[in-house]
Amino acid sequence: MFGIHRPVKKETLKYGDLPFTLLRSSRKTVALQLNSAGDLIVRAPHSVSYDEITRILQSRLSWILEKRDALKKANEDTDLPESHYFDGALFPLHNGRITLRLCEDPAAQNYTVTLQEGMQGLELRLRGSSLPPEVCKLLVARWGRRYAGDWFRTRVDAWAARIGVTYRSLYIKETRTRWGSCSSIGNINLHWKLIMLSDRLSDYVIVHELCHRIEMNHSKKFWQTVEMHIPDYAERRKELRAIEKKILNW
């Protein structure tokens, strides 16, 4: 015999100054969840009263507020140009630290970006007539794509040979959420900000995408193929996930 399932009912409510979304369904217990944006979601059975939901919220209020504040803090904009693009700022090239030097020259006709040795190590020098943070961000991204194209071409070719696959073309891109991808026709796409990571993490991304030339999925066989070439891929994957938001928002 098949049970009768009532559809999920969604309501937007408030408990004091605390807004939340109530989702009623055929579940048996009440569950509280905060999504990545810090929004509270209450999942409850159809039979549970509003008074009972209020009682549960009251009993968990300290936890809810603490968790919400932590999530909101973690989600604060870290990609504002002024946060990273000023004279003397440190840029994480290959997970190291090189210094940004802004060289304003009112007579400059063009903008230039050069990587060179400075007084205290490598410097990424930006020169132009005006260098506000938003312009610096664009200049570094433009330079980063060129640098990444040269840097990763060699590494992709080397790994492709080791794995025993070929690829059609390499494209350096900038996306909000993905480090790389492999198309069905064999194009490898890599995020230019991989240059901000250590080689062991960027190599994991490269191997991951090249292994899709063997298995165009994330099946058990695919991960076994990755493991053949990166035995500690799970550890590297975990490390990458821990820092990806910070780096992708740079």
WOQUI-V809939 format. One record per residue. N is the residue number from 1. RES is the residue in one letter. SS is DSSP state (H for helix, E for strand, L for the rest). D_FIRST is the distance of its C-alpha to the first C-alpha in Angstrom with 1 decimal. Layout:
BEGIN
N&RES&SS&D_FIRST, N&RES&SS&D_FIRST
END
This chain:
BEGIN
1&M&L&0.0, 2&F&L&3.8, 3&G&L&6.6, 4&I&L&9.7, 5&H&L&12.6, 6&R&L&16.0, 7&P&L&18.8, 8&V&L&21.5, 9&K&E&24.4, 10&K&E&27.9, 11&E&E&31.0, 12&T&E&34.5, 13&L&E&36.1, 14&K&E&39.0, 15&Y&E&39.6, 16&G&L&43.4, 17&D&L&44.8, 18&L&E&41.7, 19&P&E&39.5, 20&F&E&35.9, 21&T&E&32.8, 22&L&E&29.8, 23&L&E&26.4, 24&R&E&23.5, 25&S&E&19.9, 26&S&L&16.7, 27&R&L&18.6, 28&K&L&19.4, 29&T&L&23.2, 30&V&L&26.3, 31&A&E&28.0, 32&L&E&31.5, 33&Q&E&32.5, 34&L&E&35.8, 35&N&L&35.9, 36&S&L&38.9, 37&A&L&40.8, 38&G&L&40.5, 39&D&L&38.2, 40&L&E&35.9, 41&I&E&32.1, 42&V&E&30.1, 43&R&E&26.3, 44&A&E&24.6, 45&P&E&21.4, 46&H&L&21.4, 47&S&L&22.2, 48&V&L&25.4, 49&S&L&28.6, 50&Y&H&31.5, 51&D&H&33.7, 52&E&H&31.5, 53&I&H&31.6, 54&T&H&35.4, 55&R&H&35.8, 56&I&H&34.2, 57&L&H&36.3, 58&Q&H&39.4, 59&S&H&38.8, 60&R&L&38.3, 61&L&H&41.0, 62&S&H&43.6, 63&W&H&41.2, 64&I&H&40.0, 65&L&H&43.6, 66&E&H&44.8, 67&K&H&42.1, 68&R&H&42.5, 69&D&H&46.3, 70&A&H&46.0, 71&L&H&43.8, 72&K&H&46.0, 73&K&H&49.1, 74&A&H&47.6, 75&N&L&46.9, 76&E&L&50.4, 77&D&L&52.1, 78&T&L&53.8, 79&D&L&54.7, 80&L&L&57.4, 81&P&H&60.5, 82&E&H&62.8, 83&S&H&60.6, 84&H&H&61.6, 85&Y&L&64.4, 86&F&L&67.7, 87&D&L&70.9, 88&G&L&70.5, 89&A&L&66.7, 90&L&E&65.1, 91&F&E&63.1, 92&P&L&60.8, 93&L&H&61.9, 94&H&H&60.2, 95&N&H&59.1, 96&G&L&62.8, 97&R&L&64.8, 98&I&E&67.2, 99&T&E&69.1, 100&L&E&68.9, 101&R&E&72.4, 102&L&E&72.9, 103&C&E&76.3, 104&E&E&77.0, 105&D&L&79.8, 106&P&L&80.7, 107&A&L&82.5, 108&A&L&79.6, 109&Q&L&78.7, 110&N&L&75.5, 111&Y&L&72.8, 112&T&E&72.8, 113&V&E&70.6, 114&T&E&72.0, 115&L&E&71.0, 116&Q&E&74.2, 117&E&E&75.7, 118&G&E&76.8, 119&M&L&78.7, 120&Q&L&75.7, 121&G&E&73.7, 122&L&E&71.7, 123&E&E&71.5, 124&L&E&69.7, 125&R&E&72.3, 126&L&E&71.6, 127&R&E&74.6, 128&G&E&75.0, 129&S&L&76.6, 130&S&L&73.8, 131&L&L&71.0, 132&P&L&68.6, 133&P&H&65.3, 134&E&H&63.3, 135&V&H&65.9, 136&C&H&65.9, 137&K&H&62.1, 138&L&H&62.4, 139&L&H&65.3, 140&V&H&63.6, 141&A&H&60.5, 142&R&H&62.7, 143&W&H&64.6, 144&G&H&61.5, 145&R&H&60.1, 146&R&H&63.3, 147&Y&H&63.6, 148&A&H&59.9, 149&G&H&60.5, 150&D&H&63.4, 151&W&H&62.0, 152&F&H&58.6, 153&R&H&59.9, 154&T&H&61.6, 155&R&H&58.6, 156&V&H&56.1, 157&D&H&58.5, 158&A&H&59.0, 159&W&H&55.3, 160&A&H&54.5, 161&A&H&57.2, 162&R&H&55.8, 163&I&H&52.2, 164&G&L&53.5, 165&V&L&52.1, 166&T&L&53.7, 167&Y&L&53.0, 168&R&L&54.2, 169&S&E&55.4, 170&L&E&55.3, 171&Y&E&54.8, 172&I&E&55.4, 173&K&E&53.4, 174&E&L&52.4, 175&T&L&48.8, 176&R&L&47.1, 177&T&L&44.4, 178&R&L&44.9, 179&W&L&47.5, 180&G&E&47.3, 181&S&E&45.5, 182&C&E&45.9, 183&S&L&45.5, 184&S&L&44.3, 185&I&L&48.0, 186&G&L&49.2, 187&N&E&50.6, 188&I&E&50.5, 189&N&E&50.4, 190&L&E&51.5, 191&H&E&52.0, 192&W&H&55.7, 193&K&H&55.0, 194&L&H&54.2, 195&I&H&57.9, 196&M&H&57.4, 197&L&L&55.4, 198&S&L&56.7, 199&D&H&57.0, 200&R&H&54.3, 201&L&H&51.7, 202&S&H&52.9, 203&D&H&53.0, 204&Y&H&49.3, 205&V&H&48.5, 206&I&H&50.7, 207&V&H&49.2, 208&H&H&45.6, 209&E&H&46.5, 210&L&H&48.5, 211&C&H&45.7, 212&H&L&43.6, 213&R&L&46.2, 214&I&L&44.5, 215&E&L&40.9, 216&M&L&39.9, 217&N&L&36.9, 218&H&L&36.1, 219&S&L&34.6, 220&K&H&35.3, 221&K&H&38.1, 222&F&H&39.6, 223&W&H&39.9, 224&Q&H&41.4, 225&T&H&44.0, 226&V&H&44.8, 227&E&H&45.1, 228&M&H&47.6, 229&H&H&50.0, 230&I&L&49.1, 231&P&L&48.0, 232&D&L&47.6, 233&Y&H&45.7, 234&A&H&43.0, 235&E&H&45.8, 236&R&H&47.5, 237&R&H&44.3, 238&K&H&43.8, 239&E&H&47.4, 240&L&H&47.1, 241&R&H&44.2, 242&A&H&46.1, 243&I&H&49.0, 244&E&H&47.7, 245&K&H&47.4, 246&K&H&51.0, 247&I&H&52.4, 248&L&H&50.6, 249&N&L&51.8, 250&W&L&55.4
END
